[in-house]
Amino acid sequence: MSRRLSASFRAKLMAERADEDGVSLVTIRHDLLPEPIRFTSHPTDCLGIDPLRYGTISRGILFDYIEHQITLPEDADGTAPAFEIQLSNIGRETIQLLQSTLEPAAVTVEIVSRTQPDTVEIEWPDFDLVSADYDEELVTLGLAIDAMATEPYPCDSIAPSGFRGLF
């Protein structure tokens, strides 16, 4: 499956000496969070002096800079899209909150141009946060397209070994 990129972004990425790079914007939403968690992969703008904050402003929304690495989903037919995001530990309370909920948090990942952050080049909306593992330095978030799609249905195989009365 191909992705449509703007001509200017594609040309900048394909240039021999590319001065353009893609910036990832990640938004985590959940009813129990007072406001969505938003972070970016590039310290494009200074967002504040006290405390010193860097981030990216896209479409009027502030995304705080948190160094992270994203493993993008396979873009092939027959495979379920899944992400893995590794980032600096953002706070034990937030991760424990995301791990303890019955409803998974909704996560949107977007790629924008560093020079034109208001234009979303690629978007992966509404992935479910299916795992959140952490240690003192790193948080690893596992994302899947639909958590319920991976659950087996029906939960049992109807076979003579399990349902003798039917056979």
N, C-alpha and C positions, 0 to 999 in steps of 0.2 A: 504494500500500500504506500503510495507516494504522499508526500506532504507538500503543500503549496507555500513557498516562501516568497516574500516580495523580491522583485528583481534587484533592487539596490542592496538588500541584505545578502542575497545569494552572491552577487558580484563581489561584495566586500569579503565574504567568507572564502570565495574561490580565488581571490587575488594572490599573487605570488608572495607579496609581503602584506599580509592581512593586518590592518590596524584595528579591525573590528572583531569583537567577540560576542558571543551570545551570553546574556545574563539570565540566570534562572530566578524566577519569583515563585515562592512557595507560600500558599495560604492554607492554614489548618483551621477548620471551623467545627465547633461542637456547641450544643445547647448549654453545657455546663461551663464553658469558657466565657468570661465576661466580655471579651472581644477576641476576634480571630488572631491567631499567631501568624505573623507575616515576616518572612525573611528572604534575603536576596544573596546572591553569590558574589556581588561586586560592590565595593564601597564608592559608588558613583558620586554621591552628594554628601555634604556635611549636614546632618539632620539636627544637631544640637551641640552646644558648647559645654553646658553643665547639666548632666554629664556629657562627655564627648561621645557622640553617636554618628556613625556613618551608615549609609544605606542608599537605596534607590527610590525615587519618587516616580511612580507610574500611574497615569490617569488620575492624579491627585491623591493617591494612596501611598502611605509611607511603608517601606519594607526595610527592616533593620538588617544590617550586614552581619551575617553569621557564616563563617567559613564552613562550607559543606561540599560534599561530593555526591553526585546523583548518578546512579546506574539506570539508564533509560530502558524502557520496556522494549522487548522484541517487536519489530514491525513486520511480522510475518503472519500469514494466514494459519489458522489452526492453533495458535498459542494465545493463552490468556495474558493480557498486558499486566505486568507487575514491575514496580519500582523498588529501588532500595536507596534510601537517603542516609548518608552518614554525616553528622554534624557535631560541632562542639557542644558539650553538655549545656543545655539551656536552663536547667533548673529541675531539681528532683521533684518538686511539687507538681510541675506541669506534666512531666512524664508519668508520674504516678496517677494523676488525674486521667490522662489519656488511656492508661493501661486498665484502670478500674471501671470503666464505663461499659455498659452492656451494648449500647449503640456505638458503632465505630465512628470516629471523627471523619469528616469529609475533607479531602486534601485536593487542592488544585495546583498543578505545576504549569508554569508558563515560561516561555523563552522570548525575551525581547532583545532588541539591539541596544548596546550601551549608549549609542549616540541618539537613538530615537526610542526611549523607553515607553512611550505611550502607544506604540504599535506592537501588538502581540503577534509574533511570528508563528509560534506553535503553542498549542494549549492542550493539556490533558486534564479535563475537569472531572470532579467528583469521584476520585479514587477513594477507597475505604482504607483507613489506617488499620491494618490487621495485626501489626506487632510493633512494639516499642521496647527495645532492649537498650540498656545503658550501663555504663560504668562511670568512674570519676572523670574521664576525659571525653568519651565519645557516646553519642546517641545514634542508634541505628533504627530507622523507621522502615517498616515493610508496608508497601501499598499494593493493593489489588483492585481490580476494576469493580468487582462486586463480591463482597464477602460471602453472600448467600449462594452465589453461583458455584463456589467451590465445595459446598456441603453436599454429601451424597444424598440422592433421592431415588427411590425410597431408601431409608436407612438400613433396611435388611434386604437380603436377596431371598426371594421366595423360591426355595428349593426344598426337596424332600427332607433334607437333614434338619431344617429349622421349622418346617410347617408340615408335619407328618399327616395331620388331619385333612389336608387339601389333596393329598395324593393317594 
